[in-house]
Amino acid sequence: MPNTDELIYQVDNGVATICLNRPERKNALSTNLVGKLRDVWEQVDNDDAVKVVVLTSTDCGVFCAGMDLKEAAEIKQQTGEDVLSTLKDPFHQRMRDVKKPIIAAMTGHLMAGGMLLSLNSDLRVGLVNTRVGITEAKIGRGSPWAVPLIGMLPQPLIMELVLTAAQMPIQRFYDVGFINYLEDTPELVRERAYSLANTIRDNAPLSVVAAKASVMCAMSLGCDDGLVEAKRLHEVVYASEDGIEGPLSFAEKRKPQWKGR
């Protein structure tokens, strides 16, 4: 029987899969789904068995169409409130705060909130011939969440995205390095994402967490202050048992046995 939940979550051998499951609505973000995402990111960080996350969606030609505009209109009509005021994590900050790497396996177009989920991920695998857009300006909404793109895309491209609300070929984003890989089919998109996830899972967990935290803090602090913070974040790595196990296993020509401490 197919899973009818709006969000499917499972963990297999250290890799968590989060799947948006609203294909009949182009995997749009309902208020219920936004709440479930907020909760599942908390679960990811609190589960020591999870080393890395693959974020994907049920195949329908669209990875995520963004906010469920039909539901948003109904909420406004019924309550007089904007849909954002009803959400406990309207701009998906909890996802940005996740300590473990997130790989977006995007098997279709990504628009508005779909682009938000993409930029909040750490690695991105896209599908050839799909399109990307921050479409809020066409519907009288906004995209304050797009600010982190300043460190990820050329400024003229960001301006074109937010001002024209145009849907652009994903190839443009691959060409400037925002998309790590483009694949020819949804199956190959997920295959590539899980290959990356398995590689990350097998690395030293303290090193992986510190590496992600260092890059994220440098984006906010700048190079000099970010370097200071990165050194602090790695102190636990160098002082750990894993910091000894890595060189030892290399010298003994065997696979390391990570303890995460």
C-alpha positions as CSV (number, residue, x, y, z in Angstrom):
1,M,0.0,0.0,0.0
2,P,1.5,3.4,-0.9
3,N,2.4,5.8,1.9
4,T,-0.2,8.5,2.1
5,D,1.6,10.7,4.7
6,E,2.7,14.1,3.5
7,L,6.2,13.4,4.8
8,I,7.9,10.0,4.6
9,Y,10.9,9.6,6.9
10,Q,13.2,6.6,7.2
11,V,16.7,5.7,8.3
12,D,18.8,3.1,6.7
13,N,22.4,2.4,7.7
14,G,23.2,5.9,8.9
15,V,21.4,7.7,6.0
16,A,18.1,9.4,6.7
17,T,15.7,9.9,3.8
18,I,13.1,12.7,4.0
19,C,10.6,12.6,1.2
20,L,7.9,15.3,0.5
21,N,4.9,13.2,-0.6
22,R,2.2,15.5,-2.1
23,P,2.5,14.7,-5.8
24,E,-1.1,15.6,-6.4
25,R,-0.2,19.2,-5.3
26,K,3.3,19.2,-6.9
27,N,4.8,18.6,-3.5
28,A,3.7,22.1,-2.3
29,L,4.4,23.0,1.3
30,S,1.1,22.8,3.3
31,T,1.0,24.1,6.8
32,N,1.0,20.5,8.0
33,L,4.0,19.6,6.0
34,V,6.0,22.7,7.1
35,G,5.3,21.6,10.7
36,K,6.4,18.1,10.1
37,L,9.6,19.3,8.5
38,R,10.3,21.4,11.5
39,D,9.9,18.3,13.8
40,V,11.9,15.9,11.6
41,W,14.9,18.2,11.5
42,E,14.9,18.1,15.3
43,Q,14.7,14.3,15.1
44,V,17.6,14.2,12.7
45,D,19.9,16.2,15.1
46,N,18.9,14.2,18.1
47,D,19.4,10.7,16.5
48,D,23.0,9.6,16.8
49,A,22.3,6.9,14.3
50,V,21.8,9.5,11.5
51,K,25.0,10.7,9.9
52,V,23.7,12.4,6.7
53,V,20.3,13.2,5.2
54,V,18.9,12.9,1.7
55,L,16.0,15.3,1.0
56,T,13.8,14.3,-1.9
57,S,10.2,14.2,-3.1
58,T,7.7,11.8,-4.8
59,D,8.2,12.0,-8.5
60,C,5.7,14.3,-10.3
61,G,7.9,16.5,-12.4
62,V,8.3,19.0,-9.5
63,F,10.7,18.7,-6.6
64,C,8.7,21.3,-4.7
65,A,6.4,24.0,-5.9
66,G,6.8,26.1,-2.8
67,M,4.0,27.3,-0.6
68,D,0.5,25.7,-1.1
69,L,-1.1,28.9,-2.4
70,K,-4.6,27.4,-2.5
71,E,-4.4,26.6,1.3
72,A,-2.8,30.0,1.9
73,A,-5.7,31.8,0.2
74,E,-8.2,29.8,2.2
75,I,-6.5,30.6,5.5
76,K,-6.5,34.3,4.6
77,Q,-10.2,34.2,3.7
78,Q,-11.3,32.3,6.7
79,T,-9.1,33.9,9.4
80,G,-7.8,37.2,8.0
81,E,-4.3,36.1,8.8
82,D,-1.4,35.6,6.5
83,V,-0.3,31.9,6.2
84,L,3.2,32.7,7.6
85,S,1.7,33.7,10.9
86,T,0.2,30.2,11.3
87,L,3.6,28.4,10.8
88,K,6.0,27.5,13.6
89,D,9.0,27.7,11.3
90,P,7.9,29.9,8.3
91,F,11.3,30.4,6.8
92,H,12.7,26.9,7.6
93,Q,15.4,28.2,10.0
94,R,15.5,24.8,11.8
95,M,16.7,23.2,8.6
96,R,19.5,25.8,8.3
97,D,20.5,24.9,11.8
98,V,20.8,21.1,11.3
99,K,24.3,20.0,12.2
100,K,24.4,17.0,9.8
101,P,24.9,17.3,6.1
102,I,21.8,17.5,3.9
103,I,21.8,16.4,0.3
104,A,18.9,17.6,-1.9
105,A,17.9,15.0,-4.5
106,M,15.7,17.2,-6.8
107,T,13.9,15.1,-9.3
108,G,11.9,17.9,-10.8
109,H,11.5,21.7,-11.0
110,L,12.1,23.8,-7.9
111,M,10.2,27.0,-7.4
112,A,9.9,29.5,-4.5
113,G,9.9,27.3,-1.3
114,G,11.5,24.5,-3.3
115,M,14.4,26.8,-4.0
116,L,14.5,27.6,-0.3
117,L,14.8,23.9,0.6
118,S,17.6,23.6,-2.0
119,L,19.7,26.5,-0.7
120,N,19.3,25.3,2.8
121,S,20.8,22.0,1.7
122,D,24.6,21.4,1.6
123,L,24.9,19.4,-1.6
124,R,22.5,19.5,-4.5
125,V,21.7,16.9,-7.3
126,G,19.3,18.1,-10.0
127,L,17.5,16.7,-13.0
128,V,18.5,17.9,-16.5
129,N,16.0,20.1,-18.4
130,T,14.2,21.2,-15.2
131,R,13.8,24.9,-14.1
132,V,14.5,27.0,-11.1
133,G,12.7,30.1,-9.9
134,I,12.1,32.4,-7.0
135,T,8.6,33.3,-8.2
136,E,7.3,35.3,-5.2
137,A,7.3,38.7,-7.0
138,K,4.7,37.4,-9.5
139,I,2.2,36.6,-6.7
140,G,2.8,39.5,-4.3
141,R,4.9,37.5,-1.8
142,G,8.5,37.8,-0.7
143,S,11.8,35.9,-0.4
144,P,13.8,37.2,2.6
145,W,15.1,33.6,2.9
146,A,17.1,34.2,-0.3
147,V,19.7,36.4,1.4
148,P,22.1,33.4,2.0
149,L,22.4,33.1,-1.8
150,I,24.7,36.1,-1.7
151,G,27.5,33.7,-0.7
152,M,26.4,31.0,-3.2
153,L,25.5,32.7,-6.5
154,P,26.7,35.7,-8.5
155,Q,24.8,38.9,-7.5
156,P,23.4,39.6,-11.0
157,L,21.9,36.2,-11.1
158,I,20.3,36.6,-7.7
159,M,18.9,40.0,-8.8
160,E,17.4,38.4,-11.9
161,L,15.9,35.6,-9.8
162,V,14.2,37.8,-7.2
163,L,13.2,40.7,-9.5
164,T,11.9,39.0,-12.6
165,A,10.5,35.9,-10.8
166,A,11.5,34.1,-14.0
167,Q,11.9,30.3,-14.3
168,M,15.5,29.6,-15.4
169,P,17.1,26.5,-16.8
170,I,18.8,24.5,-14.0
171,Q,21.9,24.3,-16.3
172,R,22.7,27.9,-15.4
173,F,22.9,27.0,-11.7
174,Y,25.1,24.0,-12.4
175,D,27.4,26.1,-14.5
176,V,28.1,28.5,-11.6
177,G,28.5,25.6,-9.1
178,F,25.3,25.9,-7.1
179,I,24.2,22.4,-8.3
180,N,26.8,19.7,-7.6
181,Y,25.6,17.2,-10.2
182,L,22.9,17.0,-12.9
183,E,21.5,13.6,-13.9
184,D,19.4,12.4,-16.7
185,T,16.6,10.7,-14.8
186,P,15.0,10.9,-11.3
187,E,16.4,7.4,-10.5
188,L,19.9,8.6,-11.4
189,V,19.4,11.8,-9.3
190,R,18.7,9.7,-6.2
191,E,21.4,7.2,-7.0
192,R,24.0,10.1,-7.1
193,A,22.6,11.6,-3.9
194,Y,22.8,8.3,-2.0
195,S,26.4,7.7,-3.4
196,L,27.4,11.1,-1.9
197,A,25.5,10.3,1.3
198,N,27.3,6.9,1.7
199,T,30.7,8.5,1.2
200,I,29.9,11.2,3.9
201,R,28.5,8.6,6.3
202,D,31.7,6.6,6.2
203,N,33.9,9.6,7.1
204,A,34.7,10.5,10.7
205,P,31.5,11.9,12.1
206,L,33.1,14.6,14.3
207,S,35.1,15.9,11.3
208,V,32.0,16.0,9.1
209,V,30.0,18.0,11.7
210,A,32.8,20.4,12.3
211,A,33.4,20.9,8.6
212,K,29.8,21.8,7.9
213,A,29.7,24.1,10.9
214,S,32.9,25.9,9.9
215,V,31.6,26.7,6.4
216,M,28.2,27.8,7.7
217,C,29.7,30.1,10.3
218,A,32.2,31.6,7.8
219,M,29.3,32.6,5.5
220,S,27.9,34.7,8.4
221,L,31.1,35.9,10.0
222,G,33.5,36.5,7.1
223,C,36.9,35.0,6.5
224,D,38.9,36.2,9.5
225,D,36.3,35.7,12.2
226,G,35.2,32.5,10.5
227,L,38.7,31.1,10.6
228,V,38.9,31.7,14.3
229,E,35.5,30.0,14.9
230,A,36.5,27.1,12.6
231,K,39.6,26.4,14.6
232,R,37.5,26.4,17.8
233,L,34.9,24.0,16.2
234,H,37.7,21.6,15.3
235,E,39.3,21.4,18.8
236,V,36.9,18.6,19.7
237,V,38.0,16.7,16.5
238,Y,41.7,16.9,17.3
239,A,41.2,15.9,20.9
240,S,38.9,12.9,20.1
241,E,39.6,9.2,20.0
242,D,38.7,9.3,16.3
243,G,41.6,11.8,15.8
244,I,43.9,9.0,16.8
245,E,42.0,6.2,15.1
246,G,42.2,7.8,11.7
247,P,46.0,8.0,11.4
248,L,46.4,4.6,13.1
249,S,44.0,2.9,10.7
250,F,45.9,4.5,7.8
251,A,49.2,3.3,9.1
252,E,47.8,-0.2,9.6
253,K,46.1,-0.2,6.2
254,R,42.6,-1.0,7.5
255,K,39.2,0.6,7.6
256,P,38.8,3.1,10.5
257,Q,36.4,2.2,13.3
258,W,34.8,5.6,14.1
259,K,33.4,6.1,17.6
260,G,32.2,9.7,17.2
261,R,34.1,10.7,20.3
